[in-house]
Amino acid sequence: MNSLFKYAVYQNKWLWFHILGGGILAKLALAIFKNGQIAMEIVLLVAVLWEIFEYFKDDVEKIYGSKKRFFLDALGDIAGAALMAFIIIV
């Protein structure tokens, strides 16, 4: 549990960007579709696809030190985007 917060939150340099992106995307999706569930699904889909793209694009073991650390970082990114989307939608 300690490593979860360490790599998903405390040492996650890009978490703020994912939070911002999740909020902006949620606001945009909500304006277009007028449905909170669809907006949330779009944010989650984009966040997950981004992390998959990042996994294949970058040398995650070199950047993060291990695949486990990347997974924890990605989990924090997705959770941050989803949390901000939830705040925007509700």
C-alpha positions in Angstrom: 0.0 0.0 0.0 2.9 2.3 0.8 4.4 1.9 -2.7 1.0 2.5 -4.3 0.8 6.0 -2.9 4.5 6.6 -3.4 4.5 5.9 -7.1 0.9 6.7 -8.0 0.7 10.0 -6.2 3.7 11.4 -4.4 6.3 10.8 -7.1 3.9 11.0 -10.0 5.2 14.1 -11.9 2.4 14.0 -14.5 -0.5 13.4 -12.2 -1.5 17.1 -12.4 -1.7 16.9 -16.2 -4.0 13.9 -16.1 -6.2 15.6 -13.5 -6.4 18.7 -15.7 -7.0 16.6 -18.8 -9.7 14.5 -17.1 -11.5 17.7 -16.0 -11.4 19.3 -19.4 -12.4 16.2 -21.3 -15.3 15.6 -18.9 -16.5 19.1 -19.4 -16.3 18.8 -23.1 -17.9 15.4 -23.3 -20.7 16.6 -20.9 -21.3 19.6 -23.2 -21.5 17.4 -26.3 -23.4 14.4 -25.0 -25.4 15.9 -22.1 -24.9 12.6 -20.2 -22.6 12.2 -17.2 -22.2 8.4 -17.7 -21.1 8.8 -21.3 -18.7 11.6 -20.3 -17.2 9.5 -17.5 -16.8 6.5 -19.9 -15.0 8.7 -22.4 -12.6 10.0 -19.8 -11.8 6.5 -18.6 -11.4 5.2 -22.1 -9.1 8.0 -23.1 -7.0 7.7 -19.9 -6.6 3.9 -20.3 -5.8 4.2 -24.0 -3.2 6.9 -23.2 -1.5 4.7 -20.7 -1.4 1.8 -23.1 0.1 4.1 -25.8 2.6 5.4 -23.3 3.6 1.8 -22.3 4.4 0.9 -25.9 5.9 4.2 -26.9 8.3 4.7 -24.0 10.9 2.4 -22.4 9.0 2.2 -19.2 11.6 0.1 -17.4 14.2 2.8 -18.1 11.9 5.7 -17.2 10.1 4.3 -14.2 12.6 1.7 -13.0 10.3 -1.3 -13.4 7.0 -2.3 -15.0 5.4 -2.4 -11.6 6.3 1.3 -10.9 4.9 2.2 -14.4 1.7 0.3 -13.5 1.3 2.2 -10.2 2.0 5.5 -12.0 -0.5 4.7 -14.7 -3.0 3.7 -12.0 -2.6 7.1 -10.3 -2.9 8.9 -13.7 -6.2 7.1 -14.5 -7.6 7.6 -11.0 -6.7 11.3 -11.1 -8.4 11.8 -14.4 -11.4 9.8 -13.3 -11.7 11.7 -9.9 -11.6 15.1 -11.6 -14.1 13.9 -14.2 -16.4 12.8 -11.4 -16.1 16.1 -9.7 -16.9 18.0 -12.9 -19.9 15.7 -13.7 -21.4 15.7 -10.3 
